[in-house]
Amino acid sequence: MSPRVLAALLALLLLVPAATPAVGATLGGGGPVAQTTPTTSVTENTTFYLQIRANGDARWTITDTYALEDENDTRAFEDLATAYVEGEREVGWEQSFRRASTAASEATGRQMNVTSVRRDYVVSEGKGTIVLEFTWTNFATVEGDRLVVGDAFNTTDGTWLGHLTEEQRLVISPPTGYGVLSSPPLTAVEGGELRFEGPRTFEPGYLRIVYAGDAPTTTTAPETPDDGPLFGGGSLWLGGAAVLILGLVVAVGYMARQGAAPQAARTNDADGDAEAAASDDVMADATDSDDNADVDVELLSDEERVERLLEQNGGRMKQARIVKETGWSNAKVSQLLSSMDEEGRIDKLRIGRENLISFPDEDIGDFEE
C-alpha cells in the first residue's frame, strides 16, 4: 500500500487535532471546526446532503469518498471503516456537527440536538465511501405552510459554515410537496434541490431559503425570448394550428379505415372474426408493453423509482448500481435507502463489500457477490 493512502486512511478514523478545517467555520468562542478526513489528493469528494422535513427537522447525510489504488488499500479501508461502523473508531464530523448545533441553539434561542446517528460504508469500483447520517432537530422554522431555512447556520459570532473546499458540495432538498419560494441568488435549483459547489465562501445570513407546501418547484432554465411564450398570449394562433393538425390526423385515419372496409368485406365471416381476434390480442399486448415502457420516471417519487428499479432487476440490486442507474449522489441514495429500510419498503443487507438492496420478501440465498 502506498504510504500516502495509508496515512490518509489512518487520518480518516483517528482524531487528529491539527487537521485542516472541514467546513470553513468558526464556532462561537472556539477555533475552526476540526476535520479528520484525508488530504485532498486522496479524497475525491465530500457531499453534505441535507433533507429538510416538514416538521422543521433536517436529516443530514455526509459522504466522504476516497480513491483506493489497489487491493491492499481496499482491505485497509475496509478494516478501518468496519471499526468506524462498529463504534470502535471516531470521525470528526459527528462531534463537529454536535458543536455546530449547540452554537446554533445559542444563537437562535431554539433548542436543537443531533440525534439518530447512523454509520455505514460502501466499497465499489476502486472507491471507498464513509457515510454518516444524523437528524438535526428544529433546524428549520415552521411558519404555517412555509418552512424557513437559514438561522441554524448562525452562531453568535457569525456562521459555522464559512466555506466549502474544492472537493466539497452542499445539497439542500425540501420535503415532498414543497417548492422553493426564495433562495440565495445565482444558486442552481434542480428538482427543488439547491446545490452549492466548492470552492466558495458563505457570508452570515446568505443561506436563507423559504419553502412553501404545494408550491411549484422552481428550476434554473434559460429565460423566455422577448417575443413571448410559446403557447398563450400573442401566440394563440399556435393553438388553432394544433387543432387544425389534429383534425387532419383524424380525417386521414377515418379515410384509411373506410378504404380498408371493402377489402375486409370480401373476406368470409370466419376469417374476419379470426383476424379481429388476432388484432385485439396484438393491441392488448402492445398496450401492456406501452404501459411498462412509457412510464415517465420524472413523475415517480424517489422511493417509487427505487422500487421500479428493483422490479426491473429481479427484486434485488447492489446499492452502487442504484447510484449509477439513477445518477443521484451517494449521499442521497444512502439516506433514501435507510429511510425505506426503516419503513419496511426494502431490506438493506451488507454482503461482503457492498450493500444489497432487495424487497422484504425477496429470497437472496443464491446471491453471488
C-alpha atoms as one frame of an Amber mdcrd trajectory, in Angstrom:
protein
   0.000   0.000   0.000   1.243   3.452  -0.824   2.314   5.487   2.236   0.164
   8.400   1.038  -3.032   6.366   1.027  -2.202   4.608   4.307  -1.644   7.947
   6.024  -4.932   9.221   4.664  -6.851   6.189   5.878  -5.328   6.474   9.327
  -6.278  10.134   9.449  -9.806   9.217   8.427 -10.647   7.313  11.588  -8.321
   8.824  14.158  -8.967  12.212  15.697  -6.120  14.468  14.610  -6.180  17.854
  16.389  -4.004  19.501  13.747  -6.247  18.566  10.839  -7.474  21.128   8.338
 -10.967  22.588   8.979 -13.631  20.557   7.196 -16.394  23.104   6.948 -14.781
  26.516   6.960 -16.399  27.585  10.156 -15.751  29.273  13.448 -17.879  28.298
  16.406 -18.619  30.955  18.942 -15.615  31.447  21.155 -13.811  28.498  19.625
 -11.473  27.654  16.794 -12.232  26.128  13.392 -14.382  23.045  13.223 -11.991
  20.098  13.253 -11.764  17.754  10.308 -10.237  14.295  10.254 -10.708  13.418
   6.600  -7.734  12.619   4.351  -5.816  15.110   2.280  -7.446  16.484  -0.867
  -5.055  14.472  -3.029  -6.776  11.314  -1.802 -10.321  12.499  -1.082 -12.314
  12.501  -4.301 -15.274  14.365  -2.857 -17.333  15.134   0.213 -21.067  15.714
  -0.033 -23.221  17.281   2.656 -26.762  16.219   1.766 -29.431  17.995   3.787
 -33.044  16.729   3.599 -35.454  19.156   5.233 -38.519  17.619   6.858 -41.985
  19.146   7.137 -41.688  19.395  10.935 -38.534  21.506  10.681 -36.045  18.737
  11.430 -33.243  18.033   8.950 -31.747  14.670   8.078 -28.086  15.077   7.180
 -26.075  12.556   5.204 -22.353  13.185   4.864 -20.343  11.042   2.485 -16.563
  11.065   2.135 -15.355   9.182  -0.931 -11.736   8.057  -1.297  -9.743   6.594
  -4.157  -8.425   3.090  -3.405  -5.383   2.382  -5.548  -5.117  -1.387  -5.084
  -6.373  -4.389  -3.139  -4.179  -3.521  -0.162  -5.750  -0.073   0.030  -9.186
  -1.653  -0.182  -8.524  -4.111   2.651  -7.065  -1.382   4.858 -10.041   0.858
   4.168 -12.494  -1.945   4.972 -10.763  -2.733   8.263 -10.848   0.873   9.406
 -14.344   1.518   8.065 -15.663  -1.584   9.833 -14.195  -0.323  13.090 -15.852
   3.044  12.449 -19.283   1.476  11.829 -18.982  -0.648  14.962 -18.110   2.399
  17.055 -14.508   1.408  17.723 -13.155   4.443  15.853 -14.415   8.005  15.804
 -14.661  10.531  12.987 -14.539  14.284  13.410 -17.758  15.069  11.523 -20.163
  13.926  14.227 -18.525  15.888  17.021 -18.118  18.915  14.753 -21.819  18.991
  13.965 -22.767  18.485  17.590 -20.749  21.600  18.403 -22.379  23.423  15.494
 -25.893  22.557  16.702 -25.035  23.778  20.197 -23.733  27.063  18.797 -26.833
  27.452  16.599 -29.106  26.806  19.597 -27.396  29.606  21.488 -27.664  31.990
  18.527 -31.319  31.296  17.711 -32.727  30.546  21.160 -34.249  27.383  19.676
 -33.366  24.029  21.222 -31.543  21.824  18.718 -29.949  18.404  19.024 -28.116
  15.838  16.889 -29.950  12.518  17.161 -30.490   9.180  15.372 -26.873   8.806
  14.277 -26.185   6.050  11.746 -22.864   4.958  10.241 -22.128   2.973   7.114
 -19.553   2.473   4.385 -19.507   1.257   0.777 -16.683  -0.091  -1.393 -17.237
  -0.176  -5.150 -15.202   0.240  -8.351 -11.963   1.389  -6.742 -13.639   3.791
  -4.325 -14.421   3.672  -0.633 -17.176   5.817   0.866 -17.717   6.578   4.531
 -21.315   7.512   5.390 -22.574   9.433   8.405 -26.296  10.122   8.868 -27.993
  12.041  11.666 -31.052  14.160  12.401 -30.623  17.801  13.410 -33.825  18.707
  15.274 -35.531  22.117  14.824 -33.157  23.019  12.018 -35.801  24.995  10.098
 -38.655  27.141  11.400 -42.252  26.255  10.542 -44.490  29.214   9.671 -47.860
  27.842   8.656 -47.423  26.204   5.257 -43.911  27.618   4.939 -40.523  26.373
   6.039 -37.665  28.805   6.528 -34.082  27.516   6.468 -31.160  29.712   7.405
 -30.784  30.697  11.034 -29.462  27.267  12.029 -26.279  28.146  10.132 -25.725
  31.071  12.526 -23.604  31.411  15.641 -23.216  34.347  17.992 -20.021  35.184
  16.068 -21.315  34.725  12.503 -21.734  31.350  10.799 -20.315  27.900  11.405
 -20.425  27.221   7.647 -17.899  29.702   6.302 -16.812  27.956   3.121 -16.660
  24.796   1.061 -13.363  23.491  -0.241 -12.825  22.475  -3.860 -13.843  18.858
  -3.367 -16.891  19.618  -1.205 -20.521  20.253  -2.121 -23.675  21.096  -0.189
 -27.109  19.901  -1.368 -30.319  21.060   0.348 -33.551  19.249  -0.509 -37.128
  20.198   0.526 -39.805  17.876   1.885 -42.135  16.180  -0.582 -44.817  18.600
  -1.741 -42.784  21.738  -1.001 -41.443  24.149  -3.587 -38.769  26.848  -3.410
 -40.209  30.338  -2.913 -36.911  32.126  -2.396 -33.263  31.097  -2.316 -29.796
  32.693  -2.405 -29.039  34.483  -5.693 -27.226  32.661  -8.502 -27.923  29.292
  -6.931 -28.616  26.203  -9.044 -32.057  24.752  -8.295 -32.762  21.347  -9.793
 -35.902  19.413  -8.924 -36.283  21.522  -5.799 -32.721  20.769  -4.651 -30.286
  23.634  -4.110 -26.683  22.767  -4.977 -23.605  24.642  -3.793 -20.321  23.506
  -5.315 -16.968  24.355  -3.743 -14.794  26.221  -3.608 -16.938  29.058  -2.328
 -17.485  31.109   0.803 -20.690  31.921   2.675 -21.381  35.192   4.424 -23.552
  35.072   7.577 -27.220  35.054   6.561 -26.555  34.076   2.935 -28.012  30.576
   3.195 -31.663  31.585   3.662 -34.269  29.504   1.846 -38.068  29.677   2.021
 -40.201  26.690   1.010 -43.978  26.536   0.660 -46.198  23.470   0.690 -47.786
  22.590  -2.659 -45.857  25.439  -4.275 -44.405  24.918  -7.751 -40.773  23.873
  -7.677 -38.521  26.381  -9.356 -35.679  25.301 -11.615 -32.899  27.145 -13.329
 -33.706  27.465 -17.024 -32.954  29.792 -19.944 -35.003  32.969 -19.976 -38.063
  33.145 -22.219 -37.339  35.019 -25.504 -38.672  38.560 -25.780 -41.219  37.616
 -28.444 -43.398  35.966 -25.810 -44.242  32.466 -24.627 -44.661  29.579 -26.976
 -48.281  28.962 -26.002 -50.838  31.555 -24.877 -50.745  35.322 -25.053 -49.756
  36.550 -28.515 -49.271  33.002 -29.796 -52.858  31.813 -29.700 -52.545  31.041
 -33.419 -50.368  28.084 -32.465 -53.274  26.631 -30.536 -55.500  26.979 -33.602
 -52.846  25.345 -35.764 -52.613  22.442 -33.335 -56.397  21.923 -33.551 -56.225
  22.023 -37.364 -53.442  19.440 -37.449 -55.369  17.219 -35.049 -58.418  17.448
 -37.321 -56.380  16.423 -40.341 -54.943  13.427 -38.498 -58.428  12.267 -37.506
 -59.697  12.728 -41.071 -56.823  10.772 -42.583 -57.370   7.963 -40.088 -61.059
   7.823 -40.943 -60.374   7.740 -44.673 -57.847   4.954 -44.214 -60.367   2.884
 -42.303 -63.022   3.494 -44.975 -60.592   2.485 -47.720 -59.839  -0.775 -45.938
 -63.520  -1.633 -45.440 -64.262  -3.040 -48.920 -61.300  -5.387 -48.712 -62.477
  -6.596 -45.325 -65.958  -7.143 -46.731 -64.568  -9.584 -49.335 -63.361 -11.937
 -46.594 -65.671 -14.544 -45.144 -67.062 -14.083 -41.667 -64.874 -16.776 -40.104
 -61.714 -15.231 -41.464 -62.903 -11.816 -40.391 -63.590 -12.978 -36.863 -60.174
 -14.645 -36.629 -58.421 -11.567 -37.929 -60.337  -9.349 -35.491 -59.458 -11.610
 -32.555 -55.795 -11.663 -33.563 -55.840  -7.886 -33.935 -57.350  -7.498 -30.464
 -54.633  -9.730 -28.985 -51.878  -7.710 -30.688 -53.378  -4.440 -29.486 -53.677
  -5.789 -25.931 -50.040  -6.903 -25.960 -48.972  -3.551 -27.362 -50.952  -1.725
 -24.686 -49.355  -3.785 -21.919 -45.929  -3.153 -23.408 -46.616   0.568 -23.697
 -47.784   0.713 -20.070 -44.408  -0.659 -18.981 -42.243   1.290 -21.409 -43.969
   4.673 -21.267 -43.763   5.242 -17.524 -42.427   8.760 -17.010 -39.874   8.341
 -14.223 -39.961  12.094 -13.638 -43.486  11.657 -12.273 -42.426   8.969  -9.817
 -41.301   9.693  -6.287 -37.735   8.790  -5.369 -38.996   5.763  -3.446 -41.070
   4.622  -6.419 -38.048   4.938  -8.725 -36.044   2.655  -6.453 -38.888   0.139
  -6.295 -39.256   0.232 -10.085 -35.526  -0.426 -10.496 -35.798  -3.395  -8.140
 -38.742  -4.762 -10.108 -36.735  -4.480 -13.323 -33.780  -6.306 -11.753 -35.416
  -9.314 -10.178 -36.154  -7.701  -6.820 -32.577  -7.022  -5.733 -29.703  -4.723
  -6.628 -26.408  -3.532  -5.248 -26.520  -0.054  -3.765 -23.715   1.111  -6.047
 -25.752   0.148  -9.099 -28.728   2.155  -7.847 -26.405   5.155  -7.602 -25.266
   4.558 -11.175 -28.743   3.946 -12.627 -30.368   6.982 -11.009 -27.456   9.394
 -11.311 -28.078  10.505  -7.725 -25.276  11.165  -5.266 -24.079   8.512  -2.820
 -25.393  10.705  -0.010 -28.912  10.933  -1.411 -29.130   7.218  -2.204 -27.793
   6.222   1.199 -30.297   8.426   3.014 -33.192   7.336   0.830 -32.444   3.621
   1.251 -32.048   3.983   5.009 -35.442   5.670   5.193 -37.079   2.994   3.020
 -35.453   0.291   5.144 -36.895   1.830   8.321 -40.342   1.993   6.691 -40.139
  -1.679   5.700 -40.316  -0.970   1.963 -36.934  -2.572   1.276 -34.265  -4.593
   3.052 -30.704  -3.279   3.225 -28.174  -6.031   3.851 -24.390  -5.932   3.793
 -22.884  -8.779   1.786 -19.121  -8.673   1.512 -18.052  -5.196   0.427 -21.431
  -3.997  -0.777 -24.927  -3.245   0.442 -27.544  -5.431  -1.203 -30.955  -3.830
  -1.592 -33.997  -6.062  -2.012 -37.724  -6.243  -1.440 -38.586  -7.559   2.057
 -39.931 -10.870   0.728 -37.134 -11.456  -1.771 -35.047 -14.638  -1.457 -31.368
 -13.686  -1.576 -29.961 -17.056  -0.603 -28.428 -17.638  -4.035 -26.964 -14.149
  -4.363 -23.397 -14.121  -5.629 -21.225 -11.065  -4.922
